[in-house]
């Protein structure tokens, strides 16, 4: 079984899609917002996705609310894949910190896919990640968004 992550899960559409497309994977849906995580958990149940682990985390990636099993397992879990529409509006320092915490949890062969609006700094974010040692490629652009593929460093 592989572990995959929806970073900044919101109400869970990416987590549910990942769980439906990869039913043998454990999907970790993490967010700072308690209400968002609760909605993700509800949407997982409503969509018959029992392997979604919805967890509230702090800014350093530590689990602070979830099932006892998830709280125990998340700190040591590494991810084969990570998907995110990162919250650019929290500011560059906070976003860079968040991405550093979570991208460093990729397995050696792990990959991340980030959807970032072009006008909110997608290209400068790609340059920053590359400078930090994560090989980053713009896979495509459409409707003002960039899809960035990021390899573990």
OpenMM code with the backbone's topology and positions (N, CA, C; nanometers):
from openmm import Vec3, app, unit

residues = "UNK UNK UNK UNK UNK UNK UNK UNK UNK UNK UNK UNK UNK UNK UNK UNK UNK UNK UNK UNK UNK UNK UNK UNK UNK UNK UNK UNK UNK UNK UNK UNK UNK UNK UNK UNK UNK UNK UNK UNK UNK UNK UNK UNK UNK UNK UNK UNK UNK UNK UNK UNK UNK UNK UNK UNK UNK UNK UNK UNK UNK UNK UNK UNK UNK UNK UNK UNK UNK UNK UNK UNK UNK UNK UNK UNK UNK UNK UNK UNK UNK UNK UNK UNK UNK UNK UNK UNK UNK UNK UNK UNK UNK UNK UNK UNK UNK UNK UNK UNK UNK UNK UNK UNK UNK UNK UNK UNK UNK UNK UNK UNK UNK UNK UNK UNK UNK UNK UNK UNK UNK UNK UNK UNK UNK UNK UNK UNK UNK UNK UNK UNK UNK UNK UNK UNK UNK UNK UNK UNK UNK UNK UNK UNK UNK UNK UNK UNK UNK UNK UNK UNK UNK".split()
positions = [
    Vec3(0.0847, -0.1179, 0.0000),
    Vec3(0.0000, 0.0000, 0.0000),
    Vec3(0.0890, 0.1239, 0.0000),
    Vec3(0.0546, 0.2198, -0.0816),
    Vec3(0.1296, 0.3444, -0.0886),
    Vec3(0.0578, 0.4523, -0.0083),
    Vec3(0.1339, 0.5508, 0.0340),
    Vec3(0.0791, 0.6651, 0.1044),
    Vec3(0.0903, 0.7864, 0.0141),
    Vec3(-0.0230, 0.8555, -0.0035),
    Vec3(-0.0238, 0.9764, -0.0838),
    Vec3(-0.0893, 1.0880, -0.0024),
    Vec3(-0.0574, 1.2122, -0.0366),
    Vec3(-0.0991, 1.3253, 0.0452),
    Vec3(-0.1696, 1.4314, -0.0383),
    Vec3(-0.2782, 1.4829, 0.0174),
    Vec3(-0.3451, 1.6018, -0.0343),
    Vec3(-0.3143, 1.7125, 0.0655),
    Vec3(-0.2195, 1.7971, 0.0314),
    Vec3(-0.1734, 1.9046, 0.1197),
    Vec3(-0.2620, 2.0267, 0.1021),
    Vec3(-0.3234, 2.0700, 0.2132),
    Vec3(-0.4184, 2.1801, 0.2065),
    Vec3(-0.5484, 2.1309, 0.1472),
    Vec3(-0.6022, 2.0244, 0.2059),
    Vec3(-0.7121, 1.9482, 0.1454),
    Vec3(-0.8422, 2.0246, 0.1288),
    Vec3(-0.8622, 2.1338, 0.2032),
    Vec3(-0.9909, 2.2018, 0.1932),
    Vec3(-1.1029, 2.1053, 0.2294),
    Vec3(-1.2103, 2.1044, 0.1523),
    Vec3(-1.3218, 2.0147, 0.1825),
    Vec3(-1.3041, 1.8751, 0.1221),
    Vec3(-1.1922, 1.8506, 0.0525),
    Vec3(-1.1566, 1.7153, 0.0134),
    Vec3(-1.1756, 1.6690, -0.1289),
    Vec3(-1.2002, 1.7551, -0.2275),
    Vec3(-1.2229, 1.7023, -0.3626),
    Vec3(-1.1015, 1.6282, -0.4193),
    Vec3(-0.9821, 1.6773, -0.3930),
    Vec3(-0.8634, 1.6076, -0.4429),
    Vec3(-0.8451, 1.4765, -0.3673),
    Vec3(-0.8622, 1.4779, -0.2363),
    Vec3(-0.8469, 1.3554, -0.1566),
    Vec3(-0.9445, 1.2475, -0.2023),
    Vec3(-1.0688, 1.2851, -0.2254),
    Vec3(-1.1688, 1.1877, -0.2714),
    Vec3(-1.1314, 1.1354, -0.4095),
    Vec3(-1.0903, 1.2242, -0.4988),
    Vec3(-1.0493, 1.1801, -0.6329),
    Vec3(-0.9305, 1.0847, -0.6255),
    Vec3(-0.8321, 1.1165, -0.5418),
    Vec3(-0.7159, 1.0288, -0.5266),
    Vec3(-0.7573, 0.8921, -0.4721),
    Vec3(-0.8444, 0.8936, -0.3726),
    Vec3(-0.8891, 0.7672, -0.3121),
    Vec3(-0.9680, 0.6823, -0.4120),
    Vec3(-1.0492, 0.7448, -0.4930),
    Vec3(-1.1288, 0.6707, -0.5919),
    Vec3(-1.0406, 0.6152, -0.7037),
    Vec3(-0.9380, 0.6913, -0.7433),
    Vec3(-0.8497, 0.6484, -0.8520),
    Vec3(-0.7437, 0.5489, -0.8066),
    Vec3(-0.7139, 0.5487, -0.6770),
    Vec3(-0.6091, 0.4608, -0.6246),
    Vec3(-0.6589, 0.3921, -0.4978),
    Vec3(-0.7530, 0.2979, -0.5126),
    Vec3(-0.8169, 0.2380, -0.3956),
    Vec3(-0.7241, 0.1548, -0.3066),
    Vec3(-0.6044, 0.1228, -0.3536),
    Vec3(-0.5110, 0.0481, -0.2682),
    Vec3(-0.4156, 0.1404, -0.1927),
    Vec3(-0.4346, 0.2715, -0.2060),
    Vec3(-0.3485, 0.3679, -0.1377),
    Vec3(-0.4165, 0.4236, -0.0131),
    Vec3(-0.3340, 0.4661, 0.0811),
    Vec3(-0.3826, 0.5452, 0.1936),
    Vec3(-0.3664, 0.6912, 0.1550),
    Vec3(-0.4756, 0.7656, 0.1623),
    Vec3(-0.4732, 0.9071, 0.1265),
    Vec3(-0.4749, 0.9893, 0.2554),
    Vec3(-0.3716, 1.0686, 0.2733),
    Vec3(-0.3608, 1.1572, 0.3876),
    Vec3(-0.4062, 1.2959, 0.3437),
    Vec3(-0.5180, 1.3414, 0.3993),
    Vec3(-0.5734, 1.4736, 0.3684),
    Vec3(-0.5414, 1.5637, 0.4865),
    Vec3(-0.4501, 1.6576, 0.4650),
    Vec3(-0.4043, 1.7411, 0.5758),
    Vec3(-0.4325, 1.8880, 0.5479),
    Vec3(-0.4657, 1.9596, 0.6552),
    Vec3(-0.4944, 2.1024, 0.6437),
    Vec3(-0.4803, 2.1648, 0.7827),
    Vec3(-0.4579, 2.2948, 0.7866),
    Vec3(-0.4521, 2.3686, 0.9128),
    Vec3(-0.5921, 2.3974, 0.9668),
    Vec3(-0.6914, 2.3939, 0.8803),
    Vec3(-0.8270, 2.4338, 0.9133),
    Vec3(-0.9086, 2.3138, 0.9611),
    Vec3(-0.9531, 2.3191, 1.0860),
    Vec3(-1.0295, 2.2074, 1.1450),
    Vec3(-1.1592, 2.1799, 1.0697),
    Vec3(-1.2295, 2.2861, 1.0312),
    Vec3(-1.3572, 2.2678, 0.9600),
    Vec3(-1.3351, 2.2013, 0.8243),
    Vec3(-1.2293, 2.2415, 0.7555),
    Vec3(-1.1982, 2.1810, 0.6260),
    Vec3(-1.1715, 2.0322, 0.6414),
    Vec3(-1.0937, 1.9960, 0.7421),
    Vec3(-1.0611, 1.8543, 0.7648),
    Vec3(-1.1868, 1.7754, 0.7998),
    Vec3(-1.2746, 1.8336, 0.8806),
    Vec3(-1.4003, 1.7657, 0.9145),
    Vec3(-1.4852, 1.7428, 0.7893),
    Vec3(-1.4897, 1.8418, 0.6999),
    Vec3(-1.5644, 1.8257, 0.5745),
    Vec3(-1.5005, 1.7192, 0.4859),
    Vec3(-1.3685, 1.7143, 0.4824),
    Vec3(-1.3007, 1.6106, 0.4040),
    Vec3(-1.3377, 1.4725, 0.4563),
    Vec3(-1.3354, 1.4556, 0.5878),
    Vec3(-1.3719, 1.3261, 0.6468),
    Vec3(-1.5152, 1.2879, 0.6089),
    Vec3(-1.6078, 1.3835, 0.6178),
    Vec3(-1.7478, 1.3580, 0.5803),
    Vec3(-1.7586, 1.3213, 0.4330),
    Vec3(-1.6886, 1.3946, 0.3480),
    Vec3(-1.6945, 1.3664, 0.2045),
    Vec3(-1.6308, 1.2319, 0.1714),
    Vec3(-1.5294, 1.1913, 0.2461),
    Vec3(-1.4718, 1.0584, 0.2274),
    Vec3(-1.5730, 0.9492, 0.2568),
    Vec3(-1.6450, 0.9634, 0.3672),
    Vec3(-1.7487, 0.8664, 0.4040),
    Vec3(-1.8607, 0.8668, 0.3001),
    Vec3(-1.9063, 0.9849, 0.2605),
    Vec3(-2.0163, 0.9966, 0.1638),
    Vec3(-1.9812, 0.9374, 0.0278),
    Vec3(-1.8512, 0.9339, -0.0036),
    Vec3(-1.8072, 0.8816, -0.1335),
    Vec3(-1.7448, 0.7425, -0.1220),
    Vec3(-1.7696, 0.6762, -0.0093),
    Vec3(-1.7226, 0.5396, 0.0135),
    Vec3(-1.5705, 0.5277, -0.0057),
    Vec3(-1.4990, 0.6173, 0.0601),
    Vec3(-1.3522, 0.6189, 0.0549),
    Vec3(-1.2978, 0.6004, 0.1972),
    Vec3(-1.2920, 0.4756, 0.2449),
    Vec3(-1.2512, 0.4519, 0.3834),
    Vec3(-1.1030, 0.4759, 0.4116),
    Vec3(-1.0203, 0.4849, 0.3095),
    Vec3(-0.8766, 0.5018, 0.3323),
    Vec3(-0.8304, 0.6465, 0.3245),
    Vec3(-0.9225, 0.7410, 0.3501),
    Vec3(-0.8829, 0.8809, 0.3639),
    Vec3(-0.8589, 0.9079, 0.5113),
    Vec3(-0.7397, 0.9535, 0.5419),
    Vec3(-0.7026, 0.9900, 0.6784),
    Vec3(-0.7009, 1.1420, 0.6850),
    Vec3(-0.8060, 1.2007, 0.7398),
    Vec3(-0.8193, 1.3465, 0.7470),
    Vec3(-0.7612, 1.3947, 0.8794),
    Vec3(-0.6570, 1.4786, 0.8703),
    Vec3(-0.5823, 1.5176, 0.9896),
    Vec3(-0.5571, 1.6684, 0.9893),
    Vec3(-0.5834, 1.7307, 1.1040),
    Vec3(-0.5487, 1.8711, 1.1229),
    Vec3(-0.4021, 1.8752, 1.1636),
    Vec3(-0.3260, 1.9611, 1.0972),
    Vec3(-0.1838, 1.9738, 1.1271),
    Vec3(-0.1522, 2.1187, 1.1632),
    Vec3(-0.0378, 2.1381, 1.2305),
    Vec3(0.0067, 2.2744, 1.2555),
    Vec3(0.1029, 2.3164, 1.1452),
    Vec3(0.1576, 2.4352, 1.1547),
    Vec3(0.2405, 2.4875, 1.0457),
    Vec3(0.3703, 2.4104, 1.0275),
    Vec3(0.4091, 2.3296, 1.1259),
    Vec3(0.5294, 2.2477, 1.1121),
    Vec3(0.4992, 2.1055, 1.0675),
    Vec3(0.3727, 2.0785, 1.0329),
    Vec3(0.3358, 1.9476, 0.9823),
    Vec3(0.3040, 1.8452, 1.0898),
    Vec3(0.2989, 1.8869, 1.2150),
    Vec3(0.2661, 1.7941, 1.3230),
    Vec3(0.1153, 1.7753, 1.3306),
    Vec3(0.0730, 1.6501, 1.3466),
    Vec3(-0.0688, 1.6195, 1.3579),
    Vec3(-0.1201, 1.6688, 1.4927),
    Vec3(-0.2302, 1.7441, 1.4905),
    Vec3(-0.2856, 1.7933, 1.6164),
    Vec3(-0.4292, 1.7474, 1.6398),
    Vec3(-0.4960, 1.6940, 1.5373),
    Vec3(-0.6306, 1.6416, 1.5564),
    Vec3(-0.6592, 1.5381, 1.4485),
    Vec3(-0.7167, 1.4284, 1.4891),
    Vec3(-0.7506, 1.3183, 1.3999),
    Vec3(-0.7741, 1.1953, 1.4853),
    Vec3(-0.7877, 1.0809, 1.4229),
    Vec3(-0.8050, 0.9589, 1.5012),
    Vec3(-0.6740, 0.9276, 1.5730),
    Vec3(-0.6789, 0.8562, 1.6843),
    Vec3(-0.5546, 0.8210, 1.7539),
    Vec3(-0.4551, 0.7471, 1.6633),
    Vec3(-0.5064, 0.6611, 1.5765),
    Vec3(-0.4187, 0.5871, 1.4854),
    Vec3(-0.3489, 0.6816, 1.3879),
    Vec3(-0.4248, 0.7777, 1.3342),
    Vec3(-0.3668, 0.8735, 1.2398),
    Vec3(-0.2663, 0.9650, 1.3085),
    Vec3(-0.2977, 1.0074, 1.4305),
    Vec3(-0.2057, 1.0938, 1.5040),
    Vec3(-0.0738, 1.0225, 1.5302),
    Vec3(-0.0813, 0.8912, 1.5540),
    Vec3(0.0408, 0.8135, 1.5784),
    Vec3(0.1173, 0.7856, 1.4499),
    Vec3(0.0473, 0.7630, 1.3397),
    Vec3(0.1124, 0.7214, 1.2150),
    Vec3(0.1669, 0.8373, 1.1323),
    Vec3(0.0995, 0.9515, 1.1309),
    Vec3(0.1393, 1.0607, 1.0412),
    Vec3(0.2832, 1.1086, 1.0610),
    Vec3(0.3330, 1.1215, 1.1843),
    Vec3(0.4691, 1.1757, 1.1995),
    Vec3(0.5785, 1.0972, 1.1270),
    Vec3(0.5591, 0.9692, 1.1052),
    Vec3(0.6630, 0.8885, 1.0400),
    Vec3(0.6279, 0.8504, 0.8964),
    Vec3(0.5124, 0.8939, 0.8488),
    Vec3(0.4688, 0.8577, 0.7147),
    Vec3(0.5434, 0.9392, 0.6104),
    Vec3(0.5941, 0.8693, 0.5098),
    Vec3(0.6518, 0.9341, 0.3927),
    Vec3(0.5573, 0.9087, 0.2762),
    Vec3(0.5600, 0.9986, 0.1790),
    Vec3(0.4611, 0.9945, 0.0727),
    Vec3(0.5236, 0.9636, -0.0623),
    Vec3(0.4555, 0.8754, -0.1343),
    Vec3(0.4962, 0.8435, -0.2708),
    Vec3(0.4469, 0.9497, -0.3677),
    Vec3(0.3411, 1.0187, -0.3298),
    Vec3(0.2866, 1.1259, -0.4120),
    Vec3(0.2235, 1.2317, -0.3240),
    Vec3(0.2311, 1.3553, -0.3702),
    Vec3(0.1721, 1.4668, -0.2968),
    Vec3(0.1053, 1.5584, -0.3989),
    Vec3(-0.0186, 1.5972, -0.3716),
    Vec3(-0.0942, 1.6866, -0.4594),
    Vec3(-0.1336, 1.8082, -0.3783),
    Vec3(-0.1267, 1.9253, -0.4393),
    Vec3(-0.1636, 2.0465, -0.3679),
    Vec3(-0.1937, 2.1607, -0.4633),
    Vec3(-0.2861, 2.2433, -0.4204),
    Vec3(-0.3075, 2.3757, -0.4763),
    Vec3(-0.2644, 2.4669, -0.3624),
    Vec3(-0.1324, 2.4918, -0.3494),
    Vec3(-0.0827, 2.5593, -0.2286),
    Vec3(-0.1410, 2.6985, -0.2104),
    Vec3(-0.1611, 2.7324, -0.0851),
    Vec3(-0.2180, 2.8609, -0.0501),
    Vec3(-0.1120, 2.9700, -0.0635),
    Vec3(-0.1091, 3.0332, -0.1785),
    Vec3(-0.0128, 3.1383, -0.2074),
    Vec3(-0.0383, 3.2602, -0.1188),
    Vec3(-0.1628, 3.2828, -0.0870),
    Vec3(-0.2016, 3.4048, -0.0152),
    Vec3(-0.1564, 3.4078, 0.1302),
    Vec3(-0.0998, 3.3000, 0.1827),
    Vec3(-0.0478, 3.3030, 0.3195),
    Vec3(0.0859, 3.3750, 0.3263),
    Vec3(0.1412, 3.4082, 0.2106),
    Vec3(0.2691, 3.4781, 0.2048),
    Vec3(0.3816, 3.3825, 0.1682),
    Vec3(0.4820, 3.4364, 0.1014),
    Vec3(0.5921, 3.3514, 0.0540),
    Vec3(0.6650, 3.2799, 0.1662),
    Vec3(0.7040, 3.3480, 0.2756),
    Vec3(0.7778, 3.2753, 0.3803),
    Vec3(0.6993, 3.1570, 0.4369),
    Vec3(0.5708, 3.1780, 0.4657),
    Vec3(0.4885, 3.0697, 0.5209),
    Vec3(0.4692, 2.9581, 0.4190),
    Vec3(0.4468, 2.9946, 0.2925),
    Vec3(0.4280, 2.8930, 0.1891),
    Vec3(0.5573, 2.8144, 0.1670),
    Vec3(0.6701, 2.8831, 0.1613),
    Vec3(0.7981, 2.8135, 0.1445),
    Vec3(0.8235, 2.7178, 0.2598),
    Vec3(0.7920, 2.7615, 0.3820),
    Vec3(0.8083, 2.6739, 0.4984),
    Vec3(0.7194, 2.5501, 0.4852),
    Vec3(0.5926, 2.5720, 0.4509),
    Vec3(0.4981, 2.4612, 0.4361),
    Vec3(0.5473, 2.3618, 0.3313),
    Vec3(0.5886, 2.4127, 0.2166),
    Vec3(0.6347, 2.3225, 0.1105),
    Vec3(0.7624, 2.2491, 0.1515),
    Vec3(0.8512, 2.3156, 0.2201),
    Vec3(0.9737, 2.2494, 0.2666),
    Vec3(0.9396, 2.1330, 0.3602),
    Vec3(0.8507, 2.1588, 0.4555),
    Vec3(0.8108, 2.0543, 0.5511),
    Vec3(0.7540, 1.9336, 0.4787),
    Vec3(0.6630, 1.9559, 0.3845),
    Vec3(0.5916, 1.8455, 0.3223),
    Vec3(0.6660, 1.7828, 0.2048),
    Vec3(0.7332, 1.8610, 0.1223),
    Vec3(0.8083, 1.8013, 0.0108),
    Vec3(0.9237, 1.7165, 0.0625),
    Vec3(0.9786, 1.7512, 0.1771),
    Vec3(1.0852, 1.6691, 0.2353),
    Vec3(1.0340, 1.5358, 0.2897),
    Vec3(0.9032, 1.5166, 0.2903),
    Vec3(0.8455, 1.3888, 0.3334),
    Vec3(0.8183, 1.2950, 0.2164),
    Vec3(0.8567, 1.3366, 0.0957),
    Vec3(0.8441, 1.2471, -0.0196),
    Vec3(0.9464, 1.1345, -0.0080),
    Vec3(0.9073, 1.0152, -0.0512),
    Vec3(1.0023, 0.9044, -0.0592),
    Vec3(1.1074, 0.9403, -0.1641),
    Vec3(1.2218, 0.8710, -0.1686),
    Vec3(1.3246, 0.9048, -0.2679),
    Vec3(1.2741, 0.9059, -0.4121),
    Vec3(1.1767, 0.8222, -0.4438),
    Vec3(1.1217, 0.8225, -0.5794),
    Vec3(0.9891, 0.8981, -0.5870),
    Vec3(0.9537, 0.9682, -0.4787),
    Vec3(0.8258, 1.0382, -0.4720),
    Vec3(0.8178, 1.1595, -0.5619),
    Vec3(0.6950, 1.1960, -0.5957),
    Vec3(0.6671, 1.3093, -0.6837),
    Vec3(0.5540, 1.3913, -0.6226),
    Vec3(0.5580, 1.5208, -0.6508),
    Vec3(0.4488, 1.6096, -0.6114),
    Vec3(0.3971, 1.6805, -0.7352),
    Vec3(0.2690, 1.7137, -0.7335),
    Vec3(0.2064, 1.7901, -0.8410),
    Vec3(0.1358, 1.9072, -0.7764),
    Vec3(0.1744, 2.0271, -0.8171),
    Vec3(0.1181, 2.1488, -0.7616),
    Vec3(0.0472, 2.2273, -0.8706),
    Vec3(-0.0712, 2.2759, -0.8404),
    Vec3(-0.1449, 2.3631, -0.9318),
    Vec3(-0.1354, 2.5036, -0.8744),
    Vec3(-0.0770, 2.5945, -0.9527),
    Vec3(-0.0529, 2.7297, -0.9035),
    Vec3(-0.0945, 2.8300, -1.0110),
    Vec3(-0.1651, 2.9326, -0.9685),
    Vec3(-0.2074, 3.0352, -1.0630),
    Vec3(-0.0855, 3.1134, -1.1129),
    Vec3(-0.0797, 3.1338, -1.2408),
    Vec3(0.0335, 3.2031, -1.3034),
    Vec3(0.0525, 3.3423, -1.2441),
    Vec3(-0.0561, 3.4162, -1.2272),
    Vec3(-0.0464, 3.5535, -1.1770),
    Vec3(-0.0117, 3.5602, -1.0285),
    Vec3(-0.0176, 3.4481, -0.9599),
    Vec3(0.0183, 3.4461, -0.8178),
    Vec3(0.1579, 3.3892, -0.7957),
    Vec3(0.2374, 3.3818, -0.9020),
    Vec3(0.3774, 3.3477, -0.8838),
    Vec3(0.4167, 3.2043, -0.9118),
    Vec3(0.3467, 3.1374, -1.0003),
    Vec3(0.3793, 2.9982, -1.0319),
    Vec3(0.5226, 2.9829, -1.0812),
    Vec3(0.5656, 3.0729, -1.1682),
    Vec3(0.6997, 3.0595, -1.2259),
    Vec3(0.8085, 3.0877, -1.1222),
    Vec3(0.7881, 3.1892, -1.0375),
    Vec3(0.8883, 3.2170, -0.9343),
    Vec3(0.8907, 3.1057, -0.8298),
    Vec3(0.7756, 3.0436, -0.8025),
    Vec3(0.7726, 2.9304, -0.7105),
    Vec3(0.8508, 2.8130, -0.7689),
    Vec3(0.8325, 2.7870, -0.8972),
    Vec3(0.9074, 2.6785, -0.9626),
    Vec3(1.0575, 2.7058, -0.9550),
    Vec3(1.0966, 2.8299, -0.9787),
    Vec3(1.2389, 2.8660, -0.9695),
    Vec3(1.2910, 2.8460, -0.8275),
    Vec3(1.2120, 2.8858, -0.7278),
    Vec3(1.2529, 2.8698, -0.5877),
    Vec3(1.2709, 2.7220, -0.5528),
    Vec3(1.1738, 2.6382, -0.5930),
    Vec3(1.1837, 2.4951, -0.5610),
    Vec3(1.3058, 2.4329, -0.6270),
    Vec3(1.3322, 2.4680, -0.7506),
    Vec3(1.4513, 2.4172, -0.8192),
    Vec3(1.5774, 2.4598, -0.7453),
    Vec3(1.5829, 2.5862, -0.7022),
    Vec3(1.6995, 2.6359, -0.6278),
    Vec3(1.7176, 2.5636, -0.4946),
    Vec3(1.6077, 2.5113, -0.4384),
    Vec3(1.6152, 2.4381, -0.3117),
    Vec3(1.6526, 2.2909, -0.3311),
    Vec3(1.6608, 2.2469, -0.4557),
    Vec3(1.7016, 2.1092, -0.4825),
    Vec3(1.5926, 2.0157, -0.5288),
    Vec3(1.4709, 2.0659, -0.5437),
    Vec3(1.3627, 1.9838, -0.5969),
    Vec3(1.3543, 2.0107, -0.7467),
    Vec3(1.3820, 1.9109, -0.8260),
    Vec3(1.3700, 1.9271, -0.9713),
    Vec3(1.2235, 1.9549, -1.0026),
    Vec3(1.1993, 2.0693, -1.0639),
    Vec3(1.0623, 2.1152, -1.0881),
    Vec3(1.0430, 2.1427, -1.2367),
    Vec3(0.9348, 2.0868, -1.2904),
    Vec3(0.9036, 2.1020, -1.4319),
    Vec3(0.7615, 2.1529, -1.4478),
    Vec3(0.7426, 2.2508, -1.5356),
    Vec3(0.6071, 2.2929, -1.5688),
    Vec3(0.5542, 2.1922, -1.6691),
    Vec3(0.4528, 2.1174, -1.6301),
    Vec3(0.3964, 2.0136, -1.7152),
    Vec3(0.3027, 2.0743, -1.8182),
    Vec3(0.2196, 2.1683, -1.7762),
    Vec3(0.1281, 2.2343, -1.8688),
    Vec3(0.0771, 2.3638, -1.8088),
    Vec3(0.0166, 2.4448, -1.8940),
    Vec3(-0.0483, 2.5700, -1.8535),
    Vec3(-0.1833, 2.5761, -1.9212),
    Vec3(-0.2825, 2.6175, -1.8448),
    Vec3(-0.4147, 2.6344, -1.9039),
    Vec3(-0.4975, 2.7272, -1.8150),
    Vec3(-0.5701, 2.8168, -1.8775),
    Vec3(-0.6622, 2.9069, -1.8082),
    Vec3(-0.5945, 2.9822, -1.6936),
    Vec3(-0.4698, 3.0199, -1.7125),
    Vec3(-0.4001, 3.0984, -1.6118),
    Vec3(-0.3375, 3.0190, -1.4992),
    Vec3(-0.3386, 2.8863, -1.5100),
    Vec3(-0.2802, 2.8001, -1.4067),
    Vec3(-0.1636, 2.7212, -1.4637),
    Vec3(-0.0710, 2.6873, -1.3773),
    Vec3(0.0416, 2.6024, -1.4132),
    Vec3(0.0307, 2.4731, -1.3322),
    Vec3(0.0645, 2.3621, -1.3964),
    Vec3(0.0782, 2.2351, -1.3261),
    Vec3(0.2271, 2.2082, -1.3160),
    Vec3(0.2773, 2.2035, -1.1921),
    Vec3(0.4193, 2.1818, -1.1676),
    Vec3(0.4413, 2.0399, -1.1151),
    Vec3(0.5366, 1.9718, -1.1737),
    Vec3(0.5773, 1.8393, -1.1274),
    Vec3(0.7072, 1.8581, -1.0497),
    Vec3(0.7106, 1.8050, -0.9291),
    Vec3(0.8238, 1.8243, -0.8390),
    Vec3(0.8763, 1.6879, -0.7963),
    Vec3(1.0085, 1.6656, -0.8129),
    Vec3(1.0699, 1.5389, -0.7724),
    Vec3(1.1369, 1.5551, -0.6365),
    Vec3(1.1357, 1.4481, -0.5601),
    Vec3(1.2014, 1.4492, -0.4281),
    Vec3(1.3476, 1.4853, -0.4451),
    Vec3(1.4015, 1.5530, -0.3445),
    Vec3(1.5441, 1.5871, -0.3519),
    Vec3(1.6279, 1.4876, -0.2771),
] * unit.nanometer
topology = app.Topology()
chain = topology.addChain("A")
for resn in residues:
    res = topology.addResidue(resn, chain)
    for name in ("N", "CA", "C"):
        topology.addAtom(name, app.Element.getBySymbol(name[0]), res)
